[in-house]
Amino acid sequence: MANVIVVGTQWGDEGKGKIVDTISESFDAVARYQGGNNAGHTVVVGREKVVLHLVPSGILRKGKTCILGNGVVVDLPGLTHELNQLRRLAVDPEGHLFIGKNAHLVLPYHKILDREREQNTARPIGTTGRGIGPAYSDKVARVGIRIGDLLDPALFRGRLCANLSEKKAHAPKESALHTLDPETIFDEQMVHFAEVQPFLVDASAVLNGMIEEGKNILFEGAQGTLLDIDLGTYPYVTSSSATAGGACIGTGVGPSRIDGVLGVMKAYTTRVGEGPFPTELGDRTGEELRKRGEEFGATTGRPRRCGWLDATSLRYAIRVNGITTLALTKLDVLDSFPVVQICLAYRYRGQTLEGFPNETDILQECQPLYEEIEGWQESTLGRQSIGELPKKCRAFLDRLETMLGIDISLISTGPERDQTILLPTPSFKQWGLI
């Protein structure tokens, strides 16, 4: 077995939740390393659809340990809501969930700052309004409040009052920040903290201890490569390190302990929020992808922008993450199309760009150069072996592997656990998944 990072290769929403849920059965623990409740992982268990925003989706596998690392920002009311939801589903987090005490909090003033910045800027990012960016801003500015700080209520109250006072001093008089009362926030946070306090640990110590015992960790991120704060399509990105390197930063596990990276890609491309999207389809085809793929955000319900698969950005994601092998999701969404297109390169001011330019101003002008592949127009829904797939579908997969220079180890053919094909690739054999 091995310690493996699962990372999104596009703009998030690739189906990482199902992939983690599917393969976590072969791991001892799942560790979440960045992001907050601005991301949602949807998993279908039987007839039940479960959307988790903070707790790793591995919690739905009996006996698995789940850890929120120090790189996550935690909304305490949101977390306690998830814990109550899990208990209603007869999933007991006690003894199976641990929360890194160095994870920072998302507080009510962060949410107000997030919404008001979006409303008052000429260039909105398209955030979820959950306060994630301002929480990470405070973390970097060294004025953030960590969940472990609430173990000392007096310390928490002092930092909370100082932070809120400073933010009010810089806010316009019409800002909703002026309606916030620090004592009310203190009382509310302490009520929720009482529910999660038993889960607090030194996450780095726990994870490294498990690895030394020979246990195997699956590292789970939120969002995707092209939303990474450093490597994504800045400034239309999230506020954390969503690429594979973020797993080490966000959990305190050194890179020498990582054995591989599984990149998750959708059979087409989607994006939520603002920013460039070269293969976006604003026509009937894009609407068909959205309808067939049920492309609406798990967190906000916003319709996702949809377009054809972009091999140019995928090659970039493979490089910056050091991806070992790929998982392909939502293959069945393409079943009805007579022609499937894959972007091989971009046309930019008369030049052909085979590499991905993550400079937003350049990417906004890029036009996709496509290769057309004949569609299979047969159902792949629920297929469980590569031999069950239509011949033309297998040709599409072979061509995709050639374009990307990397193999595909897992194919999702529907939302349920058993609607999955596992392939005997070198990576999956090495990791003990086959």
C-alpha positions in Angstrom: 0.0 0.0 0.0 1.0 3.7 -0.2 0.3 7.3 0.8 -1.4 8.9 -2.1 -2.6 12.5 -2.8 -5.9 12.9 -4.7 -6.0 16.2 -6.6 -8.4 17.9 -9.1 -6.8 18.6 -12.5 -9.3 21.2 -13.7 -11.3 24.0 -12.0 -12.7 21.8 -9.3 -15.9 19.8 -9.4 -14.2 16.8 -11.0 -15.9 14.3 -8.8 -13.1 13.9 -6.2 -15.6 13.0 -3.5 -16.7 9.8 -5.3 -13.2 8.9 -6.1 -12.0 9.3 -2.5 -15.1 7.4 -1.3 -14.4 4.6 -3.8 -10.7 4.0 -3.1 -10.7 4.9 0.6 -11.8 1.4 1.4 -8.1 0.4 0.7 -6.6 3.1 3.0 -6.5 3.5 6.7 -7.1 7.2 6.8 -8.2 10.2 4.7 -6.7 13.6 5.4 -8.2 16.9 4.1 -5.4 19.4 3.5 -6.9 22.7 2.4 -10.0 24.8 1.6 -13.1 25.3 3.6 -16.8 24.8 3.3 -16.7 26.7 0.0 -16.2 23.3 -1.6 -18.6 20.4 -1.6 -18.0 16.7 -2.2 -21.1 14.8 -3.3 -21.2 11.0 -2.7 -24.1 8.7 -3.4 -24.5 5.8 -1.0 -27.4 3.6 -1.9 -30.3 5.9 -2.5 -28.8 8.6 -0.3 -27.0 11.6 -1.7 -24.6 13.1 0.9 -22.9 16.5 0.4 -19.9 17.1 2.7 -18.1 20.4 2.8 -15.4 19.9 5.5 -15.4 16.3 6.7 -13.5 14.0 4.3 -15.8 11.8 2.3 -13.9 8.8 3.6 -16.0 9.1 6.8 -18.7 7.2 5.0 -16.5 4.1 5.0 -16.8 2.1 8.2 -13.7 2.1 10.4 -11.8 4.8 8.5 -10.0 7.6 10.2 -10.6 11.1 8.9 -8.4 14.1 9.7 -8.8 17.8 9.0 -5.3 19.3 8.6 -3.9 22.6 9.6 -4.3 23.9 6.0 -8.1 23.8 6.2 -10.2 26.8 7.4 -13.1 25.7 9.6 -16.5 27.2 9.9 -17.6 25.9 13.3 -21.4 26.1 12.7 -20.9 24.4 9.3 -18.8 21.7 10.8 -21.3 20.9 13.7 -24.1 20.8 11.1 -22.1 18.1 9.1 -21.5 16.1 12.3 -25.2 16.1 13.1 -26.0 15.1 9.5 -23.6 12.2 9.7 -25.1 11.0 13.0 -28.6 11.1 11.3 -27.1 8.8 8.7 -25.9 6.5 11.5 -22.3 7.5 10.8 -20.6 7.9 14.2 -17.6 10.4 13.9 -16.4 9.7 17.5 -13.1 8.0 17.4 -12.9 8.3 13.6 -12.6 12.1 13.1 -9.7 14.3 14.2 -9.3 18.0 13.7 -5.9 19.7 13.6 -5.8 22.3 16.4 -3.8 24.7 14.2 -6.6 25.0 11.6 -7.8 28.5 11.3 -11.4 29.6 11.9 -13.8 31.3 9.5 -15.7 33.9 11.6 -18.8 36.0 10.9 -16.8 39.1 9.9 -15.0 37.1 7.2 -18.3 36.3 5.5 -19.3 39.9 5.5 -16.0 41.0 4.1 -16.2 38.4 1.4 -19.7 39.4 0.3 -19.0 43.2 0.5 -15.8 42.9 -1.5 -17.5 41.0 -4.2 -20.3 43.5 -4.3 -18.1 46.6 -4.3 -15.4 45.6 -6.8 -15.2 46.2 -10.6 -13.8 42.8 -11.0 -15.6 40.2 -8.9 -14.0 36.8 -8.5 -17.3 34.9 -8.2 -16.6 33.6 -4.7 -19.1 31.5 -2.7 -19.4 34.3 0.0 -18.4 31.8 2.7 -15.6 33.9 4.0 -12.8 31.7 2.9 -10.6 34.3 1.2 -10.7 36.8 4.2 -10.0 33.9 6.6 -6.8 33.0 4.7 -5.9 36.7 4.4 -6.0 36.9 8.2 -3.9 33.7 8.4 -1.2 35.1 6.2 -1.4 38.5 8.0 -0.8 36.7 11.3 -4.0 37.9 12.9 -6.0 34.7 12.3 -7.6 32.8 15.1 -7.0 29.0 15.2 -9.4 26.5 16.5 -7.0 25.5 19.2 -7.1 29.1 20.5 -10.6 28.4 21.9 -9.1 26.1 24.4 -8.2 29.3 26.2 -11.5 31.3 26.2 -9.8 34.5 27.5 -7.2 34.4 24.7 -9.9 33.8 22.1 -12.1 36.7 23.4 -9.1 39.1 23.4 -8.1 38.2 19.8 -11.7 38.3 18.6 -12.3 41.8 20.1 -9.1 43.1 18.7 -9.7 41.8 15.2 -13.3 43.0 15.0 -12.4 46.4 16.3 -9.6 46.8 13.7 -11.9 45.6 10.8 -14.7 48.0 11.9 -12.2 50.9 12.0 -11.4 50.4 8.3 -14.9 49.6 7.2 -17.3 52.2 5.6 -20.1 53.3 7.8 -22.7 51.4 5.8 -20.8 48.1 6.2 -22.6 45.2 8.0 -19.5 44.8 10.1 -20.8 47.5 12.4 -23.8 45.3 13.3 -21.5 42.6 14.8 -21.1 42.2 18.5 -18.0 40.4 19.7 -19.6 39.0 22.8 -22.4 37.4 20.7 -19.8 35.9 18.3 -17.8 34.7 21.3 -20.8 32.9 22.8 -21.9 31.3 19.5 -18.5 30.1 18.7 -17.9 28.6 22.1 -21.2 26.7 21.9 -20.1 25.1 18.6 -16.6 24.6 19.9 -17.9 22.5 22.8 -19.2 20.0 20.2 -15.9 19.6 18.3 -13.3 20.0 21.2 -13.1 16.3 21.7 -11.8 15.9 18.2 -8.9 18.3 18.5 -5.4 16.9 17.9 -1.9 17.7 16.6 -2.8 16.5 13.1 0.8 16.3 11.9 1.8 14.1 14.9 -1.2 11.8 14.3 -0.6 11.4 10.6 3.2 10.9 10.9 2.6 8.4 13.7 0.2 6.4 11.6 2.7 6.3 8.7 5.4 5.1 11.0 3.0 2.3 12.1 2.8 1.2 8.5 -0.7 2.6 7.9 -1.7 4.2 4.6 -3.0 7.7 4.1 -5.2 9.2 1.3 -4.8 13.0 1.1 -7.8 14.8 -0.1 -7.9 18.3 -1.5 -10.7 20.7 -2.4 -11.1 22.7 -5.6 -8.7 21.9 -8.4 -5.3 22.8 -10.0 -6.5 25.8 -12.0 -7.9 27.4 -8.8 -4.6 27.1 -6.9 -3.5 30.4 -5.4 0.0 30.2 -7.0 -0.5 28.0 -10.0 -4.1 28.7 -11.1 -5.7 31.3 -13.3 -4.9 34.2 -10.9 -6.8 36.2 -9.7 -9.8 34.0 -10.4 -8.6 31.4 -8.0 -9.2 30.1 -4.5 -7.1 31.3 -1.5 -5.2 28.1 -0.7 -2.8 25.6 -2.3 -5.1 23.3 -4.1 -2.3 21.4 -6.0 -0.6 18.3 -4.7 2.1 20.3 -2.9 -0.5 21.7 -0.6 -1.0 18.3 0.9 2.4 18.5 2.6 1.9 22.1 3.7 -1.7 21.5 4.9 -1.0 18.3 7.0 2.6 18.6 8.2 3.5 15.4 6.4 6.8 15.6 4.5 7.0 15.1 0.7 9.4 12.1 1.2 6.5 10.2 2.7 4.2 10.6 -0.4 4.2 7.6 -2.8 2.0 9.0 -5.6 -0.6 11.4 -6.9 -3.9 10.5 -8.4 -5.3 13.2 -10.7 -9.1 13.4 -11.1 -10.4 14.7 -14.4 -13.9 15.1 -15.8 -14.6 13.8 -19.3 -15.4 17.4 -20.2 -14.6 20.7 -18.4 -16.6 22.9 -16.0 -16.0 26.0 -14.1 -17.9 28.0 -11.5 -17.4 31.7 -11.0 -15.6 34.2 -13.1 -12.4 33.9 -15.1 -11.2 32.7 -18.5 -12.4 29.3 -19.9 -11.1 28.7 -23.4 -13.3 25.6 -24.2 -16.5 27.0 -22.7 -19.6 26.3 -24.8 -22.4 29.0 -24.6 -24.6 27.0 -27.0 -27.0 24.1 -27.0 -24.1 21.6 -26.6 -22.9 23.4 -23.4 -26.5 23.3 -22.1 -26.7 19.5 -22.9 -23.5 18.9 -20.9 -24.9 20.8 -18.0 -28.2 19.0 -18.1 -26.8 15.5 -18.5 -24.0 16.0 -16.0 -26.3 17.8 -13.5 -23.7 20.5 -13.3 -24.9 22.7 -10.5 -22.6 23.6 -7.6 -22.8 21.4 -4.5 -22.2 24.4 -2.3 -24.1 27.2 -3.9 -26.3 25.5 -6.5 -25.0 27.8 -9.1 -25.1 26.4 -12.7 -21.6 25.5 -13.8 -20.1 26.7 -17.0 -19.5 23.8 -19.3 -17.2 23.0 -22.3 -15.2 20.4 -24.1 -12.2 18.6 -22.5 -9.0 20.6 -22.5 -5.9 18.5 -22.9 -3.7 21.6 -22.9 -4.6 22.5 -19.3 -4.6 18.9 -18.3 -0.9 18.5 -19.4 -0.1 21.5 -17.3 -1.9 20.0 -14.3 0.0 16.7 -14.7 3.3 18.6 -14.7 2.7 20.9 -11.7 1.2 18.1 -9.5 3.6 15.4 -10.5 0.5 13.2 -11.3 1.2 9.5 -11.4 -2.0 8.3 -12.9 -5.5 9.6 -13.7 -9.1 8.9 -12.7 -11.8 9.9 -15.3 -15.3 10.8 -14.2 -18.6 11.3 -15.8 -17.8 9.4 -19.0 -21.5 8.5 -19.4 -22.3 12.2 -19.9 -20.7 12.0 -23.3 -22.8 9.0 -24.4 -25.3 11.0 -26.6 -22.9 13.1 -28.6 -22.1 12.1 -32.2 -18.8 14.0 -32.1 -16.6 14.6 -29.0 -14.0 17.3 -29.2 -10.7 17.6 -27.3 -8.7 20.8 -27.2 -5.0 20.1 -28.2 -3.6 23.7 -28.2 -4.6 27.3 -28.3 -4.5 30.0 -30.9 -3.3 33.3 -29.5 -2.7 36.4 -31.7 -1.8 34.2 -34.7 0.5 31.9 -32.7 -0.2 28.3 -31.7 0.4 27.7 -28.0 0.8 24.1 -26.9 1.6 25.0 -23.3 -0.9 26.3 -20.9 -0.6 30.1 -20.2 -1.9 30.7 -16.7 -1.6 34.4 -17.2 -5.3 35.5 -17.2 -4.9 38.2 -19.8 -3.4 35.8 -22.3 -5.8 33.0 -21.5 -8.8 35.2 -22.1 -7.7 35.7 -25.7 -6.9 32.0 -26.4 -9.1 30.2 -28.9 -9.2 26.3 -28.6 -7.8 24.2 -31.4 -9.8 21.0 -31.4 -9.4 17.4 -32.5 -12.7 15.8 -33.3 -13.3 12.2 -32.2 -16.2 10.1 -33.3 -18.8 9.6 -30.5 -20.0 6.2 -29.5 -23.7 7.0 -28.9 -24.2 4.0 -26.7 -24.8 3.9 -23.0 -21.8 3.5 -20.7 -23.8 4.1 -17.6 -22.9 1.6 -14.8 -20.4 -0.4 -16.9 -17.9 -2.1 -14.6 -15.2 -3.4 -16.9 -13.3 -1.9 -19.8 -14.5 -4.7 -22.1 -18.1 -3.6 -21.6 -17.4 -0.1 -23.0 -18.2 0.5 -26.7 -15.3 0.2 -29.1 -15.5 3.9 -30.1 -15.4 4.9 -26.4 -12.3 2.8 -25.8 -10.7 4.5 -28.8 -11.5 7.9 -27.2 -9.8 6.8 -24.0 -6.8 5.5 -25.8 -6.4 8.7 -27.7 -6.7 10.7 -24.5 -3.9 8.7 -22.8 -1.7 9.3 -25.8 -2.4 13.1 -25.7 -1.7 13.3 -22.0 1.2 10.9 -21.9 -0.2 9.2 -18.8 -2.5 6.2 -18.1 -6.0 6.2 -16.7 -6.5 3.9 -13.8 -10.1 4.5 -12.9 -13.2 5.3 -14.9 -16.4 6.4 -13.3 -19.5 5.5 -15.3 -22.1 6.9 -12.9 -22.6 8.4 -9.5 -22.9 5.3 -7.4 -20.0 3.4 -5.8 -20.3 0.3 -8.0 -20.5 2.3 -11.3 -16.7 2.3 -11.5 -14.0 0.6 -13.6 -10.6 -0.1 -11.9 -7.8 -0.9 -14.3 -4.6 -2.9 -13.5 -2.1 0.0 -14.2 1.3 0.0 -12.6 0.3 2.7 -10.1 -2.8 0.9 -8.9 -0.9 -2.3 -8.6 1.9 -0.6 -6.6 -0.7 1.1 -4.3 -2.5 -2.1 -3.7 -5.8 -1.0 -5.3 -5.8 -3.9 -7.8 
